[in-house]
Amino acid sequence: MNVGTSDRGGVRILTLENPPVNALSFALCAQLLPLVEAASADERIKGVVFTGASGIFSGGADVNDFSTEPTPETKTIRDVIDAIERSEKIFAAAIDTNALGGAFELALACDYRIGTPRARLSFPEIQLGLLPGAGGTQRLPRLVDVQEALQIMLKATRLTAEEALAKGILDRVGDDAVETAIAVIGDGRKRRLSERKAILPKGVVPQALPFIVSQAHKMVPPEGKGGYAAHKLVDAVEAAVTLSFKHGLAREFRLFDELVRSKPSMALRHVFFAERALSKIPGLAGAHATNVAQAAVIGGGTMGTGIAICFADAGIAVTVVEPVDEQVERAKQTIFGMYAHQVQRGRLTQEEAWTRGRSVRFTDDYGELKECDLVVEAVFESMDVKKDVFAKLDAVVKPGGLLASNTSTLDIDEIATATKRPAQVLGMHFFAPANIMKLLEIVRGKATSTDALATAFAVGKKMRKVAVLSGNAFGFIGNRMLFDYAREAVFLAEEGVPPYRVDAAMKAFGFPMGPFAMFDLSGVDVSWHIARARPDVMTGRTKIVDRLYEMKRLGQKTGAGYYRYDKSKGGGREPIRDASVEALFAQEAERAGVAQRSNVSDDEIVQRCVYALINQGAALLEQGIALRPGDEDIVYVYGYGFPPHDGGPMWYADEVGVKSVYDAILHFRETLGAHWQPARLLEEIARSGGTFAAYEAKEPAHA
Ligand code: 3H9
């Protein structure tokens, strides 16, 4: 970490060097501040250019610093910006690639902002449960109007150089931003944003400000549902108009400091770092990732088509093996329809869409897969069918080619026995719809080589997936935890809590949909098959799933499942409470001798469902199926809609207190039955007064 200094004519160039993203850490700011002050005091200097080393201006404040308590000696971006405000010199920011958060704020405090064509400016603070806290909420509304500033900050819009130039945020764009900045300083004068007034949108009178502000408050989620920082951000921007610059700044600082200590922000920062820790896998550092130039997908159904699109989007040519003509036609229509939509929305050019669409080929001949570096099988979920496919693939695909299964429950080691290359066999479990969902579970079999894993992670990165390593458990990480969550939801309904109430409680907790709506979406037949395959995992007390299955109430696709669906309402996707299902639950419960209860609170519903996730999460850690609690959190945030401002189930356990979770589980065991056996690891952490976050710091169990 360093700040490079050099002089060109009367201009001092200060280069931020703090790999990997030139974060403006407390330590870097402590170096930067005296350099700004020295330049300000130097009579030979007319101005200062800030730039970043290694092709990036800066990723903003160092997010790690937010967890340390600043001392009176601590120097932050605010101190550097104060020094710029006090100085009579002319300051310019020369921005190549990213200027994010605090770095954007540093640039806004400068008199001029110059970008290369690759410059990207944004305020991502909101995604960390924060607001721009180094003057951004006060300066941006003085450069673009209040409404536009709100949009940019609330949506964390990533402005391209062109957009920033058009909005007047960048003054110039040039291939050599430093050279341009030096020239601009040569002709320039001081232009402090702090001396301007906030700008109201065209045609808006000052009296209309409360309306803009109330609209902004309405646009964001409620405080308890992920909107905690957003409302404070709106308050800070309002202050830019209603208060003096100095007082507005003080307001922003206070709000930022409150947010840094808030639970939602701590949870979101955990998600940020947990996501970046995913690929740090013991033993993988020296592994060699093969370049995947040619891929294949076996099966052109919904899942296979989605996976083929992922390859095409990643720039990897892909062959889909599908013997049924109608299926091929349907897949082609899906692919071209999807790309046409992207062109319509302006997300892709016609040419890009063509290139991607054409990179997907269809065949019914395995013989064409000889040169494939990676094949993903996405056929019917049956061990016999999959083994047959793997045996065929093993016979044709070149030695070293990876063979992956998209199975969501089957044993990867058993699938690998159908081949002579178990080291090249692994799971790549995509989530539906595969081309939209970010989560990818990469499943390591007993014999899977580290090179194969490294290749799968590299492909996941190219696909812009969030890839999580899982051991070979039934349901891997996500579904294995889900089975216990689902069990509790069904048990609650058997005890007399109507499905709509369970769903409402889970939605109020923060899930986008409740468990019963989710069962109906994925299909009651799926639950039925799983319960048949593994009655030990999908433990049921009643025959409710069998009954629904017999009645062909398979969920949304048949217009009825746990709910009713009406095609004329919400396209047949909106769950409608169905008293007949509630009666069926009561009947089945009576037959199975499950006592009915009338006193189940919403808190109990949430605790039973969420603690079931936590308990199984702990068990998977103990067994080495999941590497870190953070990996499980990412699976739940990205794959199952766990509210990110609660950080994922394991982070949430720490927030509630692992001991409280453990005590509640003991109580459930006593009152609800032996299936509530606390995981050993949960017990250990609870007894020692520890946290899952601390466990994370330990050497992972499965390497
Ligand atoms: C802020 O600025 C507050 C101010 O308003 C007020 C202050 C008073 N800090 O993502 P990658 C690390 S809030 C610390 O894989 P990419 C990251 O952990 C901040 N570390 O790379 C990883 O470390 P490791 C607002 C950071 O090329 C490594 O860099 N800024 C930070 O795909 C590579 O990261 C943000 O929210 C950081 N700010 O993407 C920016 N940024 O190798 C968040 C990155 O040990 N960052 N790291 O795992 C990003 O969006 C992306 O990281 C970036 C690079 C686009 C920069």
Boltz pocket constraint, residues with backbone or C-beta under 6 A from the ligand:
constraints:
  - pocket:
      binder: B
      contacts: [[A, 20], [A, 21], [A, 23], [A, 59], [A, 60], [A, 61], [A, 62], [A, 63], [A, 64], [A, 76], [A, 77], [A, 78], [A, 98], [A, 100], [A, 101], [A, 102], [A, 103], [A, 105], [A, 124], [A, 125], [A, 128], [A, 130], [A, 131], [A, 132], [A, 133], [A, 134], [A, 136], [A, 272], [A, 273], [A, 276], [A, 277]]
      max_distance: 6.0
